[in-house]
Amino acid sequence: MQWLVTGCSSGLGLELARAILASGHKCIATSRNPSKTPEAVAEIERLGGIWAALDVAASDLEFRLGEIVDKHGTIDVLVNNAGYAAGGPLEAMGIEAIQNQMETNFLGPIRAIKALVPSMRENRSGIIVNISSAEYWDPHAGCSLYSASKFALEGLSESLATELSAFGIRVLIVEPGGMRTSFVAPETITKPVLPDAYKGTMTDFVLSAILAMHGEQKLDPRKAAEAVVEEVLRPCGTPPVLRLPLGKESLEGMRGKAGRLVGNADVCEAVALGADF
Ligand SMILES: NC(=O)c1ccc[n+]([C@@H]2O[C@H](COP(=O)([O-])OP(=O)(O)OC[C@H]3O[C@@H](n4cnc5c(N)ncnc54)[C@H](OP(=O)(O)O)[C@@H]3O)[C@@H](O)[C@H]2O)c1
């Protein structure tokens, strides 16, 4: 199988490229600016992989994907991994920052999926892996925009999973917990603007905790990547899951949210049933 992974310059994307190649499959690792990470490019090419430039927020994304397919052949597994977190209170965020977050985390995956689904549909096989987040279980104060981008990806994926199953295409959503990558490193993350009114609130507390988390996250990106590859390659016959939570934080988050939803349904049962004709 040939995989294409976005956002391979570091973190989970780079580990995915390594794990895919170690499993004996073909991998096209992509990143915005390959010349920025010559060691990673050389390593993946030495392992037999291909590296291509791809910016998921660029206007020529579809054209670049077409060029990659023309040159290297059809993609069997697309991994929408590229992403970043724009943190801060929503009211302090400019519309441009909001649009950029959605362009990379949500519209980029949509555009990549739209570009590659026709060939998967014709082949009546293919797998789309969308990297979401444990934020889906418990969206935090100060993370509304990032959460919105991942919730949008979750909704898209869940609906598409049914829509595309008619053509033998599987959709897998991956929800990593806090993962030890450069995701919240000082050099990666744009320090959120915190208006005075938010000082001392839960938003202030959460944002400080996230920034202090760098290097202490519990989830190992190498093991996370191996788990994704293992799930995608799971033999036919075993029922495929829609969601793959990764790490204790995410698994507990999934169970916690399920419990809160059941509790909410119980509280609202009479009102909900009473609203029908
Ligand atoms: N780390 C965590 O705690 C955590 C938890 C849950 C979910 N996630 C998700 O996991 C995924 C990978 O993140 P990571 O932890 O591996 O962080 P990372 O090390 O910062 O990697 C993020 C990657 O996304 C790329 N990227 C950003 N904008 C892009 C664009 N417009 N086009 C192409 N690539 C772009 C970055 O490339 P550049 O080098 O060009 O910037 C980088 O390669 C993300 O979707 C993130 O939301 C992470």
The ligand as an SDF file (V2000), in Angstrom:
LIG
                    3D

 48 52  0  0  0  0  0  0  0  0999 V2000
    1.2240   16.9040   20.4300 N   0  0  0  0  0  0  0  0  0  0  0  0
    0.0350   16.8200   21.0120 C   0  0  0  0  0  0  0  0  0  0  0  0
   -0.1010   16.9550   22.2300 O   0  0  0  0  0  0  0  0  0  0  0  0
   -1.1680   16.5200   20.1620 C   0  0  0  0  0  0  0  0  0  0  0  0
   -2.3210   16.0580   20.8110 C   0  0  0  0  0  0  0  0  0  0  0  0
   -3.4490   15.7740   20.0630 C   0  0  0  0  0  0  0  0  0  0  0  0
   -3.4230   15.9360   18.6990 C   0  0  0  0  0  0  0  0  0  0  0  0
   -2.2900   16.3890   18.0870 N   0  0  0  0  0  0  0  0  0  0  0  0
   -2.3230   16.5250   16.6150 C   0  0  0  0  0  0  0  0  0  0  0  0
   -1.2980   15.7250   16.0510 O   0  0  0  0  0  0  0  0  0  0  0  0
   -0.9120   16.2730   14.7870 C   0  0  0  0  0  0  0  0  0  0  0  0
    0.6060   16.3300   14.7090 C   0  0  0  0  0  0  0  0  0  0  0  0
    1.0980   17.2260   15.6840 O   0  0  0  0  0  0  0  0  0  0  0  0
    2.4860   16.9860   16.4420 P   0  0  0  0  0  0  0  0  0  0  0  0
    2.1750   16.7670   17.8580 O   0  0  0  0  0  0  0  0  0  0  0  0
    3.3070   16.0000   15.7300 O   0  0  0  0  0  0  0  0  0  0  0  0
    3.1050   18.4560   16.3660 O   0  0  0  0  0  0  0  0  0  0  0  0
    4.3400   19.0410   15.5350 P   0  0  0  0  0  0  0  0  0  0  0  0
    5.5820   18.3040   15.8760 O   0  0  0  0  0  0  0  0  0  0  0  0
    4.2890   20.5120   15.7680 O   0  0  0  0  0  0  0  0  0  0  0  0
    3.9750   18.7020   14.0240 O   0  0  0  0  0  0  0  0  0  0  0  0
    2.9700   19.3870   13.3230 C   0  0  0  0  0  0  0  0  0  0  0  0
    3.2590   19.2820   11.8710 C   0  0  0  0  0  0  0  0  0  0  0  0
    2.2300   19.9630   11.1360 O   0  0  0  0  0  0  0  0  0  0  0  0
    2.8780   20.7050   10.1220 C   0  0  0  0  0  0  0  0  0  0  0  0
    2.0700   21.7960    9.5990 N   0  0  0  0  0  0  0  0  0  0  0  0
    1.5380   22.8620   10.2390 C   0  0  0  0  0  0  0  0  0  0  0  0
    0.8810   23.6290    9.3570 N   0  0  0  0  0  0  0  0  0  0  0  0
    1.0040   23.0300    8.1390 C   0  0  0  0  0  0  0  0  0  0  0  0
    0.5430   23.3230    6.8100 C   0  0  0  0  0  0  0  0  0  0  0  0
   -0.1730   24.4170    6.5370 N   0  0  0  0  0  0  0  0  0  0  0  0
    0.8500   22.4510    5.7930 N   0  0  0  0  0  0  0  0  0  0  0  0
    1.5810   21.3520    6.0400 C   0  0  0  0  0  0  0  0  0  0  0  0
    2.0700   21.0450    7.2650 N   0  0  0  0  0  0  0  0  0  0  0  0
    1.7700   21.8800    8.2860 C   0  0  0  0  0  0  0  0  0  0  0  0
    4.1570   21.1810   10.7490 C   0  0  0  0  0  0  0  0  0  0  0  0
    5.0330   21.5560    9.6990 O   0  0  0  0  0  0  0  0  0  0  0  0
    6.0270   22.8100    9.7370 P   0  0  0  0  0  0  0  0  0  0  0  0
    7.3030   22.2470   10.2600 O   0  0  0  0  0  0  0  0  0  0  0  0
    6.1100   23.2380    8.3270 O   0  0  0  0  0  0  0  0  0  0  0  0
    5.4200   23.8410   10.6460 O   0  0  0  0  0  0  0  0  0  0  0  0
    4.5870   19.9170   11.4750 C   0  0  0  0  0  0  0  0  0  0  0  0
    5.2430   19.0290   10.5890 O   0  0  0  0  0  0  0  0  0  0  0  0
   -1.6190   17.6200   14.6840 C   0  0  0  0  0  0  0  0  0  0  0  0
   -2.7520   17.5040   13.8480 O   0  0  0  0  0  0  0  0  0  0  0  0
   -2.0620   17.9250   16.1090 C   0  0  0  0  0  0  0  0  0  0  0  0
   -3.2280   18.7280   16.1480 O   0  0  0  0  0  0  0  0  0  0  0  0
   -1.1750   16.6780   18.7750 C   0  0  0  0  0  0  0  0  0  0  0  0
  1  2  1  0
  2  3  2  0
  2  4  1  0
  4  5  1  0
  4 48  2  0
  5  6  2  0
  6  7  1  0
  7  8  2  0
  8  9  1  0
  8 48  1  0
  9 10  1  0
  9 46  1  0
 10 11  1  0
 11 12  1  0
 11 44  1  0
 12 13  1  0
 13 14  1  0
 14 15  2  0
 14 16  1  0
 14 17  1  0
 17 18  1  0
 18 19  2  0
 18 20  1  0
 18 21  1  0
 21 22  1  0
 22 23  1  0
 23 24  1  0
 23 42  1  0
 24 25  1  0
 25 26  1  0
 25 36  1  0
 26 27  1  0
 26 35  1  0
 27 28  2  0
 28 29  1  0
 29 30  1  0
 29 35  2  0
 30 31  1  0
 30 32  2  0
 32 33  1  0
 33 34  2  0
 34 35  1  0
 36 37  1  0
 36 42  1  0
 37 38  1  0
 38 39  2  0
 38 40  1  0
 38 41  1  0
 42 43  1  0
 44 45  1  0
 44 46  1  0
 46 47  1  0
M  CHG  2   8   1  16  -1
M  END
$$$$
